[in-house]
Amino acid sequence: MRIQKSFSSQEQNTVYVVPTPIGNLEDMTFRALRTLEEVSIIAAEDTRNTKKLLNHFDITTHLISYHEHNKETRGEQLLHRLDNGESIAIVSDAGMPGISDPGFELVQAAIQADHPVVVLPGANAALCALVGSGLPADEFLFYGFLPRKKKDKEAELERLKLINGTLLLYESPYRIKDTLKMLHTHLGDRQISVARELTKKFEEYIRGTVRELINWVDKTELKGEFCLVIEGISREEVHENDLWWSSLSVVEHVSYYINEADLSSKDAIKRTASDRSMPKREVYQAYHVER
């Protein structure tokens, strides 16, 4: 067990997690600016982007890169600096480090090495989109980016469709159309809000049903990263979905997973057996032998 009293002393060997604006530079806090000025070094996802931010606020602290492709070797170097009493700020290109951005591994390593980790509050696209969506915010699941491969993406949507809370997803303009169509197939025509260009001049919320949003993207030039806020399933629907297959035969049940979820026959049999609480061999027998 580890107990950290973040402000009990002026520790020098501290990792500061510093959010940066997601579009509007006025969202940079006084505390974040002071921290970036006072630390020994800033670990940035892209030093070129962060350099523009620092130049805007006349901050001259030394920058070093820390991203997905060098996080292991660079993480060791940063830990060595912490061991020598230096303080480090970690920033991403926009928003909160560690949320669909680099940062988690460094935070974890610092904690394991008994170095303090202090997280500053600040900009985050998902929470802005959630509150602005008009959908319930008392219970929600932040997922981030769905897998790129169709099979993996569909498998995740099959899992997410039974979540009661509001769902938060990130998506690129290149995949938003396909993702909305897959949401309609696997989750149905739920209420949804799509936010883009958050905090910027052209900030936009598009609220409606999934089908309405599909029609919207077909007529719109898509730019900027999107945040999707999707209505969760009701508890009544959860009960209905638990037995959605009740009218199907075992063979039809397996065939559904093969044709609609693009699963292999082996995985479809496994999923069907789980749904029906049957031994896999009995499902296999019914699908491959008895039909």
Order of alpha helices (4+ residues) and beta strands (2+ residues): beta-alpha-beta-alpha-beta-alpha-beta-alpha-beta-alpha-beta-alpha-beta-alpha-beta-beta-alpha-beta-alpha-alpha-alpha-alpha
